[in-house]
Amino acid sequence: MTPPTAIVLLNESGRGTATRLQAAYPEALIHGLSGRTDDADITFTQTAAHLQELFRAGTPIIGICAAAILIRCLAPVLRNKNAEPPVIAIADDGSNIVPLLGGHHGANNLAREIGIKLDAHAAITTASDIHFSIALDAPPADLALANPQHVKEFMARLLSGEKIHIEGAHDWLSASNLPFADDGTLTIEVTSNVGKGSGDRLIYHPKTLALGVGCERDTPPNDLIDLVKKTLSSAGISPLAVGAVCSIDLKSDEAAVHAVAAHFGLSARFFSAAELAKETPRLVTPSDIVFKEVGCYGVSEGASLAAAGPEGKLIIPKEKSQRATCAVAESPTPIDSENTGRRQGKLSVIGIGPGQEPWRTPEASHLIQEATDLVAYGLYLDLLGHSIDGKTRHDFGLGEEEKRVRAALDLAAKGKNVALISSGDIGIYAMATLVFELIDREHNQDWGRLDIQVTPGISALQAAAARAGAPLGHDFCTISLSDLLTPWEVIEKRIKAAAEGDFVISFYNPVSMKRRTQLHAAKKILLEHRPANTPVIIARNLGRETENVSFVSLNDLDPEEIDMLTLVMVGSSESRLTTTNSATKSWVYTPRGYSGKQSGKPIKTGTET
């Protein structure tokens, strides 16, 4: 999936143009230079490094700046013109639009489109675009060029006045201004068959073929790939003409099926047994055995025909190897793989830390960008700002954790790409464990076939430790004081064990509106095992505007001043308080090696924000 377009703003003078662009392209994100711009979706400090990172990731770039800035910044990373994303420079006032890179990979078309939306001039300089309104080396997604290495010679002859004889047809070609003639000395061939191209012959393969596959459970991916390659080669069919790779939904978690799809640069698509059963009259090799196994009379033939549509025809009936099958059907029109069957459902279980972009991992941001549906407590989604624009929100209230997880699993089972989101680390006192608990408990086959990925976030204890200094420098543990799911007797036993073991302890859920006694009890237990002046870190709203981090001694800890948005971290007997000269800032650290009990020097207290 292509990353969201980056509107790069280097000065507030281009704000108006950036705002107009984002209104025209809601999925685009404004990347603002820190110190020179305000209210950006993503902030950066080093222009060249940031632009190069975007370019390497394949992100379309619209720079509201001088073209020379983009050229100088990106020059060190220019390697392959066949793999570069669109890069466009736009004047601050939006009056001129210049595609700099990736002209034949969307930049020229995007520049024209922006020109229309902004009522501005798009400066297109590519010869083929100017003369023929087409870029022969950049066909649409449903058409593949077999011999791009010959385009340069072909274009030179075309610009010299030669005409083109066409074999086959495609709307993209017929809508251009190319000089077609029956006696043309140049040839463009549109075919699904393998052919030999040259400087006077370009071969295009329309994505009209649907490849249906089936296999035994845990078939080695190479076994299925080899069968498919052999089948296509024997029939003289180009792999570039494959527009969809499909199977039955029972195989949506089969590695071999996904490997075949990836081999063709596609995502595997799946049909239910009921959908495949409708193709029975068109099957060449129906099987009662297959019906008994999966509920339809043919997987590979049925899947290929279902993808090719009612007007499609089976051109290669089922071919078999020891553990796999494949078949090929041809559609009269190119196949839109993204709207064929269903994807394997994906559930990304994501921790976003405090929520703000600087404290969110790149992997978490990437998975959120890919998702179609977001499931979370509403506040967590609000923290993500514009990065979730265009996605379907599924908001749930506090206390609806199981409803949230069930909704996420059910949405993913329908073939959607779902992100289940929590603040902090979703694997620490959060939703990840409930995902696997429900799957394990309920044995729902649809849930069991999902692609599940868990990605960590900055946890409250990590954030508190970073703000406080280095209190987790030695052994530590976390204990939740909530007895809603765990009996107090069990919690109390764990506190005593941690106190006796001299662990630094991070207390999650220290209090609530109705639960006020547990932190008092924990303090009493700890005072029996460590000095009264042991440093305690009180951290509220970490990573947010109202963040507040303060230090007290264990003896002076007042549980009544703690709220439910606070993490309480109690040092070990070795934890120490120190200060630096920077505004007499205080820090807590726990030495890695034991150096004896700390002195009886009274602890300094204060608030650090």
N, C-alpha and C positions, 0 to 999 in steps of 0.2 A: 504494500500500500504506500502510495506517495505521501510524504509528510505534508502537513498543511503549509500553504504558501506563506513565506516570510515577507512581510512588509517592513523593510529596514529603514528606520527613521533616525537620522543623525542630528537633526536640529528641529526645534519647535516651528521653524519657518515652514516646514513641510507638513505640519500637523493636519491642515485642512485637506490636503491631498490624501494623506494616510487615512483619515476618517472616511472620505468618500470611497476609497478603495475597499476598506473593510465593510462598508455598507453594501458595496456591490458584490463582495466575496466574503460572506459571514464566517466561513471556515478559516480564513486567513488570520494570522496572528501578527500584531505589531511588535517588532523587536526594537526597543529604544536604547540609545546610547546613554549610559548612566552619567548624570551630571549635566546633560544637555537636553534631555527630554523627560517628560513626566507622564505618568499614567500609561505605561506600556504593558502589554501582556507578558513580555519577556524582556528582562533588562540584561545588557552586556556591558563590559568595560573595555574590552580590546576589540576594535572594529575588525582588523584583518583576521585575527584568530577566530572570531565568531563567524565571519563570512565564510572562511575556509571550512569550518566545521559544518555549516549548513550545506555547503556545496558538496562535501564528501558524503553527506547523508542523503544526497539526491533531492534536497529541498528546493522548490522553485523560489527564486529570489526576486523581489521587486524592490530595488534600491531607490529611495527618494533622495537622490544625491547626484553629483556629477558623475558621468560615465567613467572618467579617469580614476575615480576612487575605487570603483568596482574592479576595473581592469588591473590596477596596481595590487589590490588586495588578493585577487584570485589568481593572478599570473603564476605564483609558485605551485599551485595545485592543478594546473591544466595538464591533462595527460591524454585523454581519449575523447575526441569530439563526438564519438558515437554513443557515449555514455554520460554526457553532461546534462544537468537539469537546465531549465530555462532561467536565464539571468537577464533582467530588464532594468534599465536606468530610466527614471522619470524625473523631470524637472520639479523643483519645489512647488511651483504653482500648477503642476499637472499639465502644462501646455505641450510638452514634447515627450514622446515615448520611444525609447531606442532599445530593441532587442540586441543584446551583446553576445550571448552564448546560448546554445541549444535552440537555434532558430528552427531547425528541422525536428526538434523534440518538444514543440509546443510554444516556444517563445514568440515566433512570428504570429501565430494565431492568437496567443494571449495578448500580444501588443495591439493587434487590430481590435480585439474585443474591448480592451481597456480604452482604446481611442474612441470607440463608440460610446462607452459608458461615461467617459470624462469629456466628450466632445473635444478631443485633442488630436494631434497629428502623430501617427505611428510611422516612424522612419524605418521601413523595411528595405533592406539592401540586397537580399538574396536574389540572384539572377532568375532562378526558376520561378520564384514567387512573383517577381515583377512581370515576367513575360507570359507565364502560363498559369498563374494562380494555383500552383501545386508544387510540393517538394517531393520529388520521386523517391528520395531516400527516407521519407518519413510517412509511410502509409498509415491509415487508421488502424485501430487495434484489431479489427476483424480481417486484416489483410497483412500477409507477411512477405517481405522481399527476400527472395532466395539468394540473390547475388549482389549485395550492396557494394562489393568491391568494383563493380563495373559501372556504377552510376556516373562517376566523374567523366569517363570516356563517352558514355551515352549522352550525357548532357552537353558535352562539348560539340558533338555532332548535331544534336538537336538545335543548339543555339546558332550553329552554322547554316541552318536552313533545311536540314533533312526532315522528312515526315515519318509518321509512325503507322505501321500496320498493327492492328490489335486482334488478338485471338482470345476470345472469351469476353467477359464484361464485368464491370464493377461501377457502382454509382460514383465513387470517388474519382475515378478516371473520366467518366462521361461528363461530370460536372466541371471539369477543368477546361482550360483553353489550349490543350495540347493539339498539335496539328495532325489529326488522323487522316489517313488516306489508304485506299485499298492497295496501292502500289508503293507504299512507304518502304524505305530502305532500312528503317529501324523497326523492331518488333517488341511489343509488350504482350506477354502471354499470361492469362489468368487461368490457373489450373490447380487441381489437387494432386496431380501426378508429378513425380520427380522429372526434372528437365535439366538441360544444360544451358546455362546462361553465358553471355559474352558481352563485349562492349557494344554490340548492336542488338542485343536481346536481353531484356529484363523479364524475369519470371516472378510472378506474384502468386501466392497460395492463399485463397480465401479460407477462412476458418469455418468450413462447412461440415467437418467430420466430427462425429461423436464416437468416442471410444468407450465401450462398456467393458468392465473388468470384474472378475470374481476370483476368489481364491480361498484355500483352506486357512484356518486360523493360524497366525504366526508364520505364514509363508515368507521366506527370505525375499526382501524387496527386489534383489537382482534377478530372481527367478521370474517374477512377473514382468519386470522391465525387459528382460531378454525375450520373453514370449511376444510382447507387444512389438518390439523392434523387428523381430523376425517376421511377424505377420504383416506389418506395413511394408517391409522391404520386399517380401515375396510378391506383394500386390502392386509394387511400383508406386506406392503412395508416399508423398512427402510428409514427414512428421510435422512440418510447419502448418499443415492444413488441419491439424487436430484442434478443434475449438472447445472441446469439453471432455473431461475424463470422469466417468460416472460409475456408480455401483449401488447396491442395496444399502439401506441405512444400518442394517446389522453389521456392516463392514466400515462404519464411519470412524472407528478407532483402529482400523487395520493399517499398520505401518506400510505394508507393501502398496496399498492403494494410494496412499498419500505420496509415496516415493515416485510412483508412475506419474501422478499429476505434476509433481515438482519437476520431473524430467522434461515435461512439456511446458514448463513455466506457468502452470495453471494451479488452481485450487480444486481439490476433488469435490464432486457434487454427488448427492445421494437422494434416492427415491425410496418410498416405503414399499413393502411387499404388495400392498393393495394397488399402488400406482403401477407397479411393474406387472401385476396380474392383468391389468387392462390391455397390455400389449400382447397377450397370449395369441390372438388370431394372426398376428404378424410374425410370430416366431418360426424359424426354420427347424430348430431342434428342441422342441419342448420336452421337458423331463419331469416325469412323475416323482422321481427321487428328489429332485431339487424342490418340487412343491412340498413334499413331506418335510424337508429340512427347513425351508425358509418361508413358505406360504405363497410362492409364485413359481411359474413353470420355466423360468429362465432368467438368470441374473445379468450376464454380459449382453446377450441379445436384447433383453427387455430394457436394460438401462440405456443402451445406445439408441434404441428406437424412441424411448421416452424423451431423451435429450434432443433427438433430431426432429421431433414434432410429428403431427399427424400426416404431413406430406413427405416425411423422410422415408428413405428406403434402406433396407439392410444390404450393404454391398459386400461385407465379409461376415458370413455366419460364424458361429462359435468355433474358435480354435482352442485346442487344449494342450496343456503340458501336464506333467505329473500332478501338480498341485494348484494349477491356475487356469483360467479361461479368459478369452477376450473376444470381442466382436466389434465391427465398425458399421455405423449407419451414416448416411449422407443426407444433409438437409438442403433444400433448394436455396436457402439463404444462409448467411453467416450466423453462427450460434453465439448468443450472448451468454457466456458461461455464468456470469454473476447472477443471472435471472433464470438459471436452469437448475431444477431440483433444489436442494438445500446444502449448505456447508455443514461440516461437522461443527457442532456447537462448541463455543469456547467460553470458558469462565476464567477471567483473570481476577485473582484475589489480591487486592492491592492495598498496601499501607502507604499513606501520603504524608507521614510525619505530621508536623503542625499544619500542613496544608499549603503553605506558600511555595512558589516555584523554586526559590533557592535551596530549600530544604527537602525538595522532592527528588527522588532518584531519576536519572534519565530513563531507566527501564520503566518505572512507573508512569512517567509522562508519555512514553511511547505506547504503552498498553492502553492508556486512557484515550490517546489519539486514535488508535485502531478500533476501539469499542464502538458498537452501535447503540448499546443500552447501558445506562449507569444505575446501579442500585446502591442506596446508602441512606443513612440518616441525613435529612435535608441540609443541615448545617455543613456537613463535609463536602457536599456538592457545591454549595455556595462559596466555599473557600477556594474552589478551583477556578473561579472567574470565567473569562472568555474561553478557556481551553476546552470547555464542554459545550460550546455553542454548536447547534445542529444535531446534538445527540438526544436520545429519548431518556428523560429522567424518570426514575421510579423512587419517589421519596417515601421514607418510612419514619415513624416516630421512635423516640426512646422506648426501650422495653419491647420492641417488636423485632428482636434479633432473629428469631426463628422464621418469622414471616419474611424478613429480608432475604435470608439464605434460600428459603424455598422458592421465592420469586426469582432469584438469580439463577438457580438451578433449572427451573422450569423454562425460563426465557432462553437459556443456553440450549436446552434440549430441543427447542424449536429451530435451532440452527443459527441463532443470533450470537454475536460477539459481545459478551456481557462483562462489565467490570463491576465487581463487588468491592466497595471502597470503605475504608475505615481510616480514621486519623491514627497517628503513631505507627506502630508496626502491627499489621493485621494478624500476625501470628502470636502476639503477646496479649493475653486477656481480651481477645477480639474474635472476629468472625471466622478466621481460617479453620480453627478447630471444629466449629459447628458444621462447616461444609463437609468435612470428612466424617464427622460423627453421623450426620444424616445419611450420607452415602453408605456408610458401613451398616447403619441400623435398618435402613428401609429397602436395600437391594433393588432400587429402581433402575431397570436396565437402561432407560434413556439417560439417566444421570451417569451411569457407569461408562457410557461411551463418549463422554465429553473430553475435550482437550482442556486440562486444568493447569494453570500456572500461578504460582504464588510468588509475589515479589515483596521484599521487605521495605519498611519505611523507618525513618528515624523515630525510635521509641522515646517515650517520656523519660525513661531513666538515662538514655544516652544524651538527650537534650539537656536534662538537668545537670548531668555530670559535666558536660561541655561548658555550660554557663558557670558552674561552680569551680571548675578547675580540673582535678583528676581524682575524684573520690573513689573511682572504680579501679584503681591501680592494682588492687589485690583482689582476693576472692570476694564475691558478692552474690546476693540472691534477690529475688523479688517475691513479695507476698501480697496477695490481695486480701484486704480486710473485709470484703463484702461476704456476708454469710447468706446471701440469697440462694446460692447454688452449692456452697460448701458449709457444713456445720461448723459452728464456732469452736467446738471442741477440737476439730481437726486443725483449724487455723491456729488456735492457741498452742497446739503441740508443735507446729512448724515454727512459730515465733520462738518458742523455748529452744528448739534445736538450733535455730540460726543464731540466737543469742549465745548459747553455749559454744557454738562453733566459731564465734567472733567474726561473722560475716558482716560486711556492709550490707544494709537492708534497704531496699526501695519498697515503700508501701504504696501500692495502688489502691484506689477506691478507699481512702482512709476514713472518710465519713460520708454521710448522706443526710438528707433532711430528717429521716426517721432513725438513723443509725449513728449514735453519738458516743457509745461506750467503748468500742473496740480499740480505738487509738489510745485511750486512757489505759486500758489493760496492757496493750503492747508496751507503752512507756514504762509501766511498772515492772514488767518482766525484764526489759532491757537494762533498767537501772540496777537490777540484781547481778548483772554480768559485766557491765562496762562502766567507765568513769562518768560521773555526773556532768563533766565538761566535754563529753564526746560531742563533736560538731554534728548538727542536724541541718540539712538543706531543705528549705521550704520553697517549692517551685510552682508558680501558678501561670497558666496560659502560655506555656512555653512556645516561643517562636512567633508570637502574635503581638499586636500593638500594645496590649495590656499586660505583657509579660512582666512578672515580678519574681525575683529570686532573692531570698534572704537567708541569713544564718542565725541559729540560736544554739545554745547548749541543750543537751538532752534534758537536763534538769529544768531548764526554763521553757521547754516546749509546752505550749498551751493548746491542747487538742481542740478547744472551743473556738480557736481562731482559724482553724483549718476548714476549707470548704471542699466540695466535691470536684472542683477543677484543679485541685492541688495534688502534687506528688510529694511525699515526705521521704527523704533519704537520710538514714541514720548511719553515721560512720562506725567503723570498728574501733576497738581500743587503740589501734595504731593510727587512725585518721587524725590529721592535724590541720590547723588553721594557720595561714601565713598571709602576709600582705606584700604588695608591690608599691613602688613609689607613684604609680599612675593613679592619682586622686586617692591615695591610700586604699586601693582596691584590695579586697579580701579574697582569698582563695582557700579551698579545701582540697587536700590531697591525701592519699593513702599510700605510704611507702611500699615498694615492692618487697623489700626484705624486712624482717622483724628487727626492730632496733630498740626494743624495750618499751615499757609503758611511757606514754607522754607525760610531760611534767604537769604539775598542778596549776600552771599559769591559767588564769581565768580567760575564757574565750571571749573574743570581741564579737559583737553583734552589729548588724546593720543591714541595710537593704541595697541590693545590687540590681540594677535594671538594665 
